[in-house]
Amino acid sequence: MSLRLNGQKGADILAARAKIKNSVLFVRSFTGALCIASALSSWHATALEALTSSPRTSVLQALQASVRYVGACAGAERSMKIVVLRAVRGRDARLPCGQGKVFLDGPDSYVLWLKNDQEFLYRFPNEDTENRSVNHDRTYGTSCDSDSCHDDTSLLLKRVSDRDGGIYRCRVHYQESPSQDYVINVRLVDSPGTPKIYSDAGELLEQGHVAPLSLGSNLSLVCEVDDEQPETLVYWRRNGVVLERAHSARPGLLRAEVLLRNATRSDLDAHYECLAQNADVTEPLAASLVVKMYLPPLSVEIRLNNNYDFEAGQPRVVDCVVVGCVPPPAITWHLGNNLLRSTVHKELHDGNYTVSSLTLVPSLRDNAHDLVCRAHNSHLPSVFEDRVTLNVGYRPLCLSSRDEKVGAIQREAETLTCVVEASPEPLQFSWTFADSRSLYTSVKKVPGHQHRYYSTLTWLPRSGDFGMLYCRASNDFGEQDKPCVFVVTPGGVPYPPDCGMLRPHPRTLRIECLKGWDGGRPQVVHLELFSSEGALLHNLSSVAGVFQLHDAVPDGNLTAILYSSSSRGRSQPKTIHLQTIGSSNVSAIKEHVGKSMLHQGLEATSGFLLVLVIVLAALFWTRCSKPSDHHGYDSPDVVPCSDGAFHREPDFEREERALATTNITVNQLASCPNQYTPSPAGGCRVLVDQPPVRRAYFV
């Protein structure tokens, strides 16, 4: 602060300053430098401004206040306690300010360190601490970083030497409270001897650990330090807690022993330290070791979260957790008599937990088998395991792979059956209509099938029910993924059947029908056979749509009427006309409705083969036939054999040949080519009369 000193007022101010300076020099002879500095600062801060307005009275008041402050400071210096702390030569030492219990009360507070009240050493906070401080209103003091704590107000002396001995002052300037001083007298000592740890057998332990112990075993450790300084202290520490202090075994040798009895799990990784200390602000010398142990597991557990259901064919990750086994165990998986391979093996929490993960894809044959996890510690004789019994099953599957068409009529009761395969048994069936309405039905087992179940739904259809109807079953493994699908359409009478006819024998008629849609109800195919005079010869019905008439078809023209019927009525009829001839002629079948594609294809194929047979038969007839009085030839019939060659059929006696016929048929379902011609064709049916010759000719 600068002032312009003019006239009498300036002279008074200069005189006041001179008096204060003389007082300060007088007090300095028996007080410390910090008191002097504080007195001058106090006077400079509180009195100087007052001098400009009232020099004489203000100077007197300021002088009196400063003298009182200096006197009080001098008294405090004489009564201040000096703490003596020892430091080891050649090693680091950390001097605490106020025994490490100083906390600053604001951003304007600070700590000063001086040596012998002359040499400035350290100030806190400084530029480094201000850069890492974001909140300027925080309270500074002891801080912890990376699990290690240090006091920012302490003074660190690197590699202490003889010149570091002396008086150190820590001055704490508080923002809201009076300042406080702490004085430390640093005294230097030599380093103690190095601790050495021995076993009870006298073996020096230098590996940093003892041989692995078993539960219940004992351990004896001995620490020795060669040191002749009387102030040296030797003691044991376990995990930071002091256990045993040393006693003097002989002059210059300090010895401390610790005994571990009946080792338990709590002794695993216990940290034992033997320390030799003769200083207050220097870390002691130490020798340490860690106790290792072999431990069986506390528990072996297959963790399934109380869900023992495994869906067949679906992968699932299973964990086996072994707790407390040291060293980490070898884990194996077994399913029944099979050894499985784990997919993941990991250790957690410093080896206390060992987890083995298995990806299991079970099948139905694994149901009710035990899944076993075994943990084996190679240093222990026992094997530890856990086992669970698998419940393997699968979600319901629809038995039908295609949609089922349902013919329904409004307000007429309709019943549907939904069949699924599942393991275990479904809990219920759900039916969802096109308008999202749902119904639920009970479950019944299909007799004679182990995993097959069904449910029926009976309801009165309404307009909103037409469309897709989904049936789903659910069991312990979940709901059916792909539902059974029913397509609900308006129902009615059945569609007409598609029928075809053939004659496997001259007096046998076979009719086969392919049924059309049943209209929503079971259907039956009917056959009505009429004679040429209109008389009803046969009135038959068949669920399969197949009719076969034996020795019941007389010669002449016949008419067959076929139709399907159900509880909802009958279909449109289908008429088939049959033209028959006597035993010496070939019958003809004439349909007034179009033939099916299968019949047309077979007819074309048989026609081609029939022409080929006729040509070959004519060639053989030209070579082998002789004149005959009755038919113009007496050669036997020509028939094809299975090897593809044609052979002569042996002759029959005339009496037998009169009623016998020989069929040369390429395809039993083919129609005869003579149905549109009056003359018979040899490839369909040939009636042959022969004289009574008993000879047989073969080619």
C-alpha positions in Angstrom: 0.0 0.0 0.0 1.6 3.4 -1.0 0.9 6.7 0.8 1.9 10.2 0.0 3.5 11.7 3.2 3.1 15.5 3.3 3.6 18.0 6.1 3.0 17.3 9.8 0.8 14.3 9.0 3.6 12.6 7.1 6.1 13.2 9.8 3.8 11.6 12.4 3.5 8.5 10.3 7.2 8.2 9.8 7.8 8.6 13.5 5.2 5.9 14.3 6.9 3.5 11.9 10.3 4.1 13.5 8.9 3.3 17.0 7.3 0.1 15.8 10.5 -1.0 14.1 12.5 -0.4 17.3 9.9 -2.4 19.3 10.1 -5.3 16.8 13.9 -5.4 17.0 13.7 -5.5 20.8 11.2 -8.4 20.8 13.1 -10.3 18.2 15.9 -10.9 20.6 13.7 -13.4 22.5 11.0 -14.4 20.0 10.9 -16.4 16.8 10.9 -15.0 13.3 7.3 -16.1 12.6 6.0 -13.9 15.5 7.9 -10.9 14.1 6.4 -11.5 10.7 2.9 -11.9 12.1 3.2 -8.8 14.1 4.3 -6.7 11.1 1.6 -8.2 9.0 -1.1 -7.5 11.6 0.1 -3.9 12.0 0.4 -3.4 8.3 -3.1 -4.8 7.6 -5.1 -3.1 10.5 -3.3 0.2 11.3 -1.9 1.6 8.1 -5.2 2.8 6.7 -6.2 4.5 9.9 -3.0 6.6 9.9 -4.3 8.7 6.9 -7.3 10.1 8.9 -6.0 10.3 12.5 -2.2 9.9 12.6 -1.4 10.6 16.2 -4.2 8.6 17.9 -4.1 5.8 15.2 -0.3 5.4 15.4 -0.6 5.0 19.2 -3.4 2.5 18.9 -1.6 0.5 16.2 1.6 0.5 18.1 -0.1 -0.7 21.3 -1.9 -3.5 19.4 1.2 -4.6 17.7 3.2 -4.7 20.9 0.4 -6.7 22.6 0.4 -9.2 19.7 4.2 -9.6 19.7 4.1 -10.1 23.5 1.4 -12.8 23.2 3.3 -14.4 20.4 6.5 -14.5 22.4 4.6 -16.1 25.3 3.2 -18.7 23.0 6.7 -19.5 21.7 8.1 -20.0 25.1 5.1 -22.4 26.0 5.0 -24.3 22.7 5.8 -28.1 22.9 8.6 -29.3 20.7 8.1 -32.9 19.4 11.2 -35.0 19.0 11.0 -37.5 16.0 13.7 -40.0 14.9 14.6 -40.5 11.2 16.9 -43.1 9.8 19.9 -42.0 7.8 19.9 -42.8 4.1 16.1 -43.5 4.0 13.0 -41.3 3.3 11.2 -39.6 6.2 7.8 -37.9 6.3 7.2 -35.2 8.9 3.5 -34.8 9.9 2.0 -31.4 10.6 0.0 -31.7 13.8 0.5 -35.4 13.8 -1.3 -35.7 10.5 -4.6 -34.3 11.9 -4.6 -30.9 10.1 -7.6 -30.0 7.9 -7.8 -26.6 6.3 -11.1 -24.7 6.6 -11.2 -22.9 3.2 -9.5 -22.0 0.0 -7.6 -19.1 1.7 -6.1 -21.4 4.3 -2.5 -22.7 3.8 0.4 -24.5 5.5 4.0 -23.3 5.6 7.0 -25.4 6.5 10.3 -23.8 7.6 13.6 -25.1 9.0 15.3 -23.4 11.9 12.8 -20.5 11.4 14.8 -19.2 8.4 14.7 -21.6 5.5 11.4 -21.9 3.6 10.8 -25.5 2.5 7.2 -26.1 1.4 3.8 -24.5 1.0 0.4 -26.2 0.8 -1.7 -25.7 -1.3 0.6 -25.0 -4.2 0.3 -24.9 -8.0 0.2 -28.7 -8.2 -2.7 -29.1 -5.7 -4.6 -26.1 -7.2 -4.4 -27.6 -10.7 -6.0 -30.9 -9.5 -8.6 -29.1 -7.3 -11.8 -28.3 -9.2 -13.9 -27.0 -6.3 -12.1 -24.1 -4.6 -14.4 -24.3 -1.6 -13.3 -27.8 -0.6 -11.4 -28.5 2.6 -7.8 -29.6 1.9 -6.1 -32.2 3.9 -5.4 -36.0 3.9 -6.3 -37.6 0.5 -6.4 -41.1 -0.8 -5.6 -42.2 -4.4 -5.3 -45.7 -5.8 -5.9 -47.3 -2.3 -2.9 -45.5 -0.8 -3.4 -42.5 1.5 -1.0 -39.6 1.9 -1.1 -36.4 3.8 -0.6 -33.4 1.6 0.2 -31.2 4.6 3.2 -33.4 5.6 6.8 -32.7 4.6 8.8 -35.4 2.8 12.6 -35.7 3.3 14.3 -37.7 0.6 17.3 -39.9 1.6 17.9 -38.3 5.0 21.4 -37.1 5.7 23.1 -35.4 8.7 22.3 -31.9 7.4 18.6 -32.8 7.6 18.6 -32.8 11.4 17.3 -29.8 13.2 14.1 -27.8 14.1 11.1 -27.9 11.7 8.1 -25.6 12.1 4.7 -26.2 10.5 2.6 -23.1 10.5 -1.2 -23.5 9.7 -3.0 -20.4 8.6 -6.7 -21.0 8.9 -9.3 -18.9 7.1 -11.8 -18.6 10.0 -9.6 -19.5 13.0 -6.4 -18.3 14.6 -3.2 -19.7 13.1 -1.4 -22.5 14.8 2.3 -23.7 14.9 3.7 -27.2 15.3 7.5 -27.6 16.0 9.4 -30.8 15.3 13.0 -31.7 16.3 14.4 -34.3 13.9 17.0 -36.6 15.4 19.0 -39.0 13.2 19.6 -42.6 14.0 21.3 -45.5 12.2 19.3 -48.2 10.3 18.4 -51.3 12.3 19.3 -54.8 11.3 17.4 -56.7 8.5 14.8 -59.2 9.8 15.1 -62.8 8.8 12.4 -65.5 9.0 13.1 -69.1 9.9 11.0 -72.2 10.1 10.8 -74.3 13.3 13.4 -76.5 11.7 15.9 -73.6 11.4 15.4 -73.2 7.6 15.6 -69.7 6.2 12.4 -68.8 4.4 13.2 -66.6 1.5 10.5 -67.5 -1.1 7.9 -65.2 0.3 5.5 -68.0 1.3 5.4 -71.2 3.3 4.7 -74.7 2.0 0.9 -75.2 1.5 -0.8 -76.3 4.7 -3.8 -78.5 5.2 -6.8 -77.8 7.4 -5.9 -78.5 11.1 -2.1 -78.3 10.6 0.4 -76.2 12.7 3.0 -73.7 11.8 5.9 -72.1 13.7 7.8 -69.0 12.4 10.9 -67.4 14.0 12.1 -63.9 13.3 15.7 -62.8 14.1 17.3 -59.3 13.9 21.0 -58.5 14.5 21.1 -55.1 16.1 22.8 -53.6 19.2 20.8 -50.3 19.3 18.7 -50.3 22.5 15.8 -48.5 20.9 15.3 -51.0 18.2 12.0 -52.8 18.4 11.2 -56.2 16.7 7.7 -57.5 16.4 5.3 -59.7 14.3 2.3 -58.5 12.5 -0.5 -60.6 10.9 -2.6 -58.8 8.3 -1.6 -55.5 9.9 -2.3 -56.5 13.5 0.6 -56.7 16.0 0.9 -60.3 17.4 4.2 -60.8 19.2 7.1 -58.6 20.3 10.7 -59.7 20.3 12.9 -60.4 23.3 16.7 -60.4 23.5 18.0 -63.9 22.8 21.6 -62.7 23.4 23.5 -59.4 23.2 23.1 -58.0 19.7 20.3 -60.5 18.7 16.6 -59.9 18.9 14.3 -62.9 18.4 10.5 -63.1 18.1 8.4 -66.3 17.5 4.8 -66.8 16.3 2.9 -70.1 16.4 -0.1 -71.0 14.2 -2.2 -73.8 15.6 -4.9 -75.8 13.9 -5.0 -73.9 10.7 -8.4 -72.9 9.3 -9.6 -71.4 6.1 -9.1 -67.9 7.6 -5.3 -68.6 7.5 -5.4 -68.8 3.7 -3.2 -66.1 2.2 -2.6 -64.6 5.7 0.2 -62.0 5.5 2.8 -62.4 8.2 5.4 -59.6 8.7 8.4 -59.3 11.0 9.4 -55.7 11.4 12.5 -54.0 12.9 11.9 -50.3 13.8 13.9 -47.7 15.7 12.6 -44.5 14.0 9.3 -42.5 14.2 9.1 -41.0 10.7 10.9 -43.7 8.7 9.2 -46.9 7.6 10.5 -50.0 9.4 12.5 -52.8 7.8 10.3 -55.8 7.2 10.5 -59.5 6.1 7.2 -61.0 5.1 5.6 -64.2 3.8 2.1 -65.5 2.8 0.6 -68.7 4.1 -0.5 -71.0 1.3 -3.0 -73.9 1.8 -4.7 -76.8 0.1 -8.4 -76.6 0.7 -11.3 -78.8 -0.4 -14.3 -77.0 -1.9 -17.0 -75.6 0.3 -19.7 -76.4 -2.2 -20.2 -77.8 -5.7 -23.4 -76.7 -7.4 -25.0 -77.1 -10.8 -26.9 -73.9 -11.2 -30.2 -74.2 -13.1 -32.2 -71.5 -11.3 -34.7 -74.2 -10.3 -35.4 -75.0 -13.9 -34.7 -78.7 -14.5 -36.6 -78.8 -17.8 -34.5 -79.3 -20.9 -36.1 -78.9 -24.4 -35.0 -81.7 -26.7 -32.7 -80.5 -29.5 -32.4 -76.9 -28.0 -28.9 -75.8 -26.6 -28.8 -74.6 -23.1 -25.8 -73.2 -21.1 -25.4 -74.9 -17.7 -22.9 -73.6 -15.0 -21.1 -75.6 -12.4 -19.8 -73.3 -9.5 -17.2 -74.6 -7.2 -16.6 -72.4 -4.1 -13.5 -72.4 -1.9 -11.3 -75.0 -3.6 -7.6 -74.2 -3.5 -5.9 -74.5 -5.9 -8.7 -74.2 -8.5 -10.0 -77.7 -9.2 -10.4 -79.7 -12.4 -14.1 -79.9 -13.3 -15.6 -82.6 -15.5 -19.1 -83.2 -16.7 -20.9 -86.5 -17.0 -24.3 -87.4 -18.5 -25.2 -91.0 -17.7 -22.1 -92.9 -18.6 -20.9 -90.4 -21.1 -18.1 -87.9 -20.4 -18.9 -84.4 -21.7 -16.7 -81.6 -22.7 -17.2 -78.2 -21.1 -17.2 -75.1 -23.3 -15.9 -72.4 -20.9 -13.8 -72.6 -17.8 -13.1 -69.5 -15.7 -12.0 -68.5 -12.2 -13.5 -65.6 -10.3 -12.7 -63.6 -7.2 -9.0 -64.5 -6.9 -9.6 -68.2 -7.4 -12.2 -68.6 -4.6 -14.9 -69.3 -7.3 -14.3 -71.6 -10.2 -17.0 -71.8 -12.8 -17.3 -74.3 -15.6 -19.9 -73.7 -18.3 -21.4 -76.5 -20.5 -23.6 -76.1 -23.6 -25.9 -79.0 -23.4 -28.1 -80.2 -26.3 -30.1 -83.1 -24.9 -32.3 -85.6 -26.7 -35.3 -87.5 -25.4 -33.2 -90.5 -24.6 -31.4 -88.3 -22.0 -34.6 -87.9 -20.0 -34.4 -89.0 -16.4 -30.6 -89.3 -16.6 -28.3 -87.6 -14.1 -26.1 -84.7 -15.2 -23.1 -84.7 -12.9 -20.4 -82.1 -12.2 -17.3 -83.3 -10.5 -14.6 -81.2 -8.9 -11.2 -82.8 -8.2 -8.3 -81.2 -6.4 -5.1 -83.0 -7.4 -3.6 -82.4 -3.9 -6.5 -84.0 -2.1 -7.8 -87.6 -2.3 -11.5 -86.9 -2.4 -13.8 -86.1 -5.3 -16.6 -83.7 -4.8 -19.7 -83.6 -7.1 -23.2 -82.4 -7.6 -25.9 -84.0 -9.7 -29.3 -83.2 -11.1 -31.9 -85.4 -12.9 -32.8 -84.0 -16.3 -36.4 -83.7 -17.4 -36.1 -83.6 -21.2 -39.1 -82.9 -23.3 -40.3 -80.7 -26.1 -43.1 -78.3 -27.0 -46.2 -79.7 -28.6 -45.9 -80.4 -32.4 -48.9 -80.6 -34.8 -49.3 -84.1 -36.1 -50.7 -82.8 -39.4 -48.3 -80.9 -41.7 -51.0 -79.4 -43.9 -54.1 -77.3 -43.4 -57.4 -79.1 -42.9 -60.4 -77.8 -44.7 -63.6 -77.6 -42.6 -67.1 -77.1 -44.0 -69.3 -75.4 -41.5 -72.9 -74.1 -41.6 -74.0 -71.3 -39.3 -75.8 -72.4 -36.1 -75.0 -76.1 -36.9 -72.8 -77.8 -34.3 -69.3 -78.5 -35.6 -66.7 -80.7 -34.0 -63.0 -80.6 -34.7 -60.1 -82.7 -33.4 -56.6 -81.4 -32.9 -53.8 -84.0 -32.5 -50.3 -83.1 -31.3 -47.2 -84.9 -30.1 -45.6 -83.5 -26.9 -43.5 -84.5 -23.9 -44.6 -84.0 -21.2 -48.4 -84.0 -21.6 -49.9 -80.7 -22.7 -51.7 -78.7 -20.0 -54.4 -77.4 -22.3 -55.4 -76.6 -25.9 -56.3 -73.2 -27.2 -58.4 -72.4 -30.3 -58.1 -69.0 -31.9 -60.7 -68.0 -34.5 -60.3 -65.5 -37.4 -61.9 -62.7 -35.2 -59.2 -63.3 -32.5 -61.8 -65.0 -30.2 -60.1 -67.8 -28.2 -61.5 -71.0 -26.6 -59.8 -73.5 -24.3 -60.3 -77.3 -24.2 -59.0 -80.2 -22.1 -56.4 -82.8 -23.1 -56.9 -86.4 -23.9 -54.3 -89.1 -24.6 -54.4 -91.0 -27.9 -54.6 -94.7 -27.0 -51.6 -96.8 -28.1 -49.2 -93.7 -28.5 -46.8 -92.6 -25.8 -46.5 -88.9 -26.7 -49.6 -88.3 -28.7 -52.5 -86.2 -27.3 -55.7 -84.7 -28.7 -58.5 -82.4 -27.9 -61.9 -81.8 -29.5 -63.8 -78.5 -30.0 -67.5 -78.4 -30.5 -69.1 -75.1 -31.2 -71.9 -73.4 -33.2 -70.3 -71.5 -36.1 -71.2 -67.9 -36.7 -70.4 -65.5 -39.5 -67.1 -64.3 -37.9 -65.8 -67.9 -37.6 -65.1 -68.4 -41.3 -61.5 -68.2 -42.1 -58.4 -69.5 -40.4 -58.8 -71.4 -37.1 -55.6 -72.1 -35.1 -55.2 -74.8 -32.5 -52.2 -74.7 -30.1 -51.3 -76.8 -27.2 -48.9 -75.9 -24.3 -47.0 -77.8 -21.8 -44.2 -77.2 -19.3 -41.8 -76.3 -22.1 -44.0 -73.6 -23.6 -46.6 -73.1 -26.2 -46.7 -74.8 -29.6 -44.6 -72.8 -32.1 -46.4 -73.8 -35.3 -50.2 -74.2 -34.7 -52.5 -76.8 -36.3 -54.5 -74.9 -39.0 -58.1 -75.4 -39.9 -59.6 -73.5 -42.8 -63.3 -72.9 -42.0 -65.4 -72.5 -45.1 -69.1 -72.7 -45.8 -70.1 -76.4 -45.9 -72.8 -78.3 -47.9 -73.4 -81.5 -49.8 -70.4 -83.5 -51.1 -68.8 -83.0 -54.5 -69.5 -85.8 -57.1 -66.9 -88.6 -57.2 -64.5 -89.1 -60.1 -64.9 -92.8 -61.1 -63.3 -95.2 -63.6 -64.2 -98.8 -64.6 -62.3 -101.9 -65.7 -62.9 -105.6 -66.3 -60.2 -107.7 -64.7 -62.3 -110.8 -65.8 -65.0 -111.4 -68.3 -67.7 -111.7 -65.6 -66.1 -109.2 -63.1 -66.7 -105.5 -63.1 -64.5 -103.2 -60.9 -65.3 -99.5 -60.3 -62.8 -97.2 -58.5 -63.8 -93.7 -57.4 -61.8 -90.7 -56.2 -63.9 -88.9 -53.7 -64.4 -85.2 -53.9 -64.7 -82.7 -51.0 -67.1 -84.0 -48.4 -68.6 -80.6 -47.7 -67.8 -80.8 -44.0 -69.3 -84.2 -43.1 -68.1 -87.9 -43.7 -69.3 -89.1 -47.1 -70.2 -92.4 -48.7 -70.0 -93.3 -52.4 -73.1 -95.0 -53.8 -73.5 -97.2 -57.0 -76.8 -98.0 -58.7 -76.5 -100.4 -61.6 -79.4 -100.7 -64.1 -80.0 -103.1 -66.9 -80.9 -102.0 -70.4 -84.6 -102.3 -69.5 -84.1 -100.0 -66.5 -84.3 -102.7 -63.9 -82.2 -102.1 -60.8 -79.6 -104.8 -60.6 -77.4 -103.6 -57.8 -77.6 -100.8 -55.2 -74.3 -100.6 -53.3 -72.4 -98.1 -51.1 -68.8 -97.8 -50.1 -66.9 -95.5 -47.8 -63.7 -96.1 -49.8 -65.4 -95.6 -53.2 -64.4 -99.0 -54.6 -66.9 -101.6 -56.0 -66.2 -105.0 -57.4 -69.0 -107.2 -58.9 -68.3 -110.9 -59.4 -70.4 -113.1 -61.8 -73.2 -110.6 -61.5 -73.0 -108.7 -64.8 -75.2 -110.1 -67.5 -74.7 -109.5 -71.2 -76.2 -106.4 -72.6 -76.1 -102.7 -72.1 -75.7 -101.5 -68.4 -76.0 -98.1 -66.9 -74.2 -97.2 -63.6 -75.1 -94.1 -61.6 -72.6 -93.0 -58.9 -72.9 -90.2 -56.4 -71.7 -89.3 -52.9 -73.9 -88.6 -49.8 -73.4 -87.2 -46.3 -75.7 -86.1 -43.5 -76.1 -82.8 -45.4 -77.4 -84.4 -48.6 -76.2 -86.1 -51.8 -74.0 -84.8 -54.6 -74.9 -84.6 -58.3 -75.0 -88.0 -59.9 -72.4 -89.3 -62.4 -73.7 -91.7 -65.1 -71.6 -94.4 -66.8 -72.9 -96.6 -69.7 -71.4 -100.0 -70.1 -71.8 -102.0 -73.4 -71.3 -105.7 -73.1 -71.4 -108.7 -75.6 -71.6 -112.4 -75.4 -68.7 -114.7 -74.4 -67.4 -114.8 -78.0 -67.2 -111.0 -78.1 -65.2 -108.5 -76.2 -67.1 -106.2 -73.8 -66.9 -102.4 -74.2 -67.1 -99.7 -71.5 -68.5 -96.3 -72.5 -68.4 -93.4 -70.1 -70.6 -90.4 -70.7 -68.4 -88.3 -68.5 -64.8 -87.3 -69.1 -62.1 -89.8 -68.1 -59.6 -88.8 -65.5 -56.1 -87.8 -66.5 -54.7 -91.1 -65.1 -57.1 -93.2 -67.2 -56.3 -91.1 -70.3 -52.6 -91.6 -69.9 -52.9 -95.3 -69.3 -55.2 -95.6 -72.3 -52.7 -94.0 -74.6 -49.8 -96.1 -73.3 -51.8 -99.3 -73.6 -52.9 -98.4 -77.1 -49.3 -98.1 -78.3 -48.3 -101.4 -76.7 -51.4 -103.1 -78.0 -50.5 -102.2 -81.6 -47.0 -103.6 -81.1 -48.4 -106.8 -79.7 -50.8 -107.2 -82.7 -48.0 -106.7 -85.2 -45.8 -109.3 -83.5 -48.7 -111.7 -83.2 -49.4 -111.4 -86.9 -45.8 -112.2 -87.8 -45.9 -115.4 -85.7 -49.3 -116.3 -87.1 -47.9 -115.9 -90.7 -45.0 -118.3 -89.9 -46.7 -120.9 -87.8 -50.4 -121.1 -88.7 -51.9 -123.9 -90.8 -55.3 -124.0 -92.7 -58.2 -124.8 -90.4 -61.7 -125.8 -91.4 -63.2 -123.9 -88.5 -61.2 -120.7 -87.9 -58.6 -120.8 -90.6 -55.7 -121.4 -88.2 -54.8 -124.0 -85.6 -51.7 -122.4 -84.0 -51.7 -121.9 -80.4 -52.1 -118.3 -78.9 -49.1 -116.1 -78.7 -48.4 -114.5 -75.4 -45.5 -112.3 -74.1 -43.2 -113.7 -71.4 -41.5 -111.9 -68.6 -38.1 -111.8 -70.5 -39.6 -109.7 -73.3 -39.6 -112.6 -75.9 -42.8 -114.1 -77.3 -43.5 -117.8 -76.9 -46.2 -120.1 -78.1 -48.7 -121.1 -75.6 -49.3 -124.9 -75.4 -52.4 -126.2 -76.9 -55.4 -127.2 -74.9 -57.8 -129.9 -75.5 -60.7 -128.9 -77.7 -63.3 -129.5 -75.0 -61.4 -127.2 -72.7 -60.7 -124.6 -75.3 -64.3 -124.2 -76.0 -64.9 -122.3 -72.8 -61.4 -121.1 -72.2 -60.0 -117.7 -73.1 -56.5 -116.4 -73.3 -55.9 -112.8 -72.1 -53.1 -110.8 -73.6 -53.1 -107.7 -71.4 -50.5 -105.0 -71.4 -52.1 -102.9 -68.6 -54.9 -104.1 -66.6 -56.4 -100.6 -66.3 -56.2 -100.0 -70.1 -59.4 -99.9 -72.1 -59.7 -102.3 -75.0 -59.2 -100.7 -78.5 -62.2 -102.5 -79.8 -64.7 -100.5 -77.9 -65.3 -98.3 -80.9 -65.0 -101.2 -83.5 -67.3 -104.2 -84.0 -64.4 -106.6 -84.6 -62.3 -107.9 -81.7 -58.6 -106.9 -81.3 -56.2 -109.7 -80.4 -54.4 -107.5 -77.9 -57.4 -107.1 -75.5 -59.1 -110.5 -75.4 -58.9 -113.4 -78.0 -61.3 -116.3 -77.9 -59.7 -119.3 -79.6 -61.3 -122.6 -80.6 -58.8 -125.4 -81.3 -59.2 -129.1 -82.3 -58.4 -131.7 -79.6 -54.7 -131.9 -80.2 -52.6 -132.6 -77.1 -49.3 -131.5 -78.5 -47.6 -128.4 -77.2 -45.4 -126.2 -79.4 -42.9 -123.6 -78.0 -40.8 -121.1 -79.8 
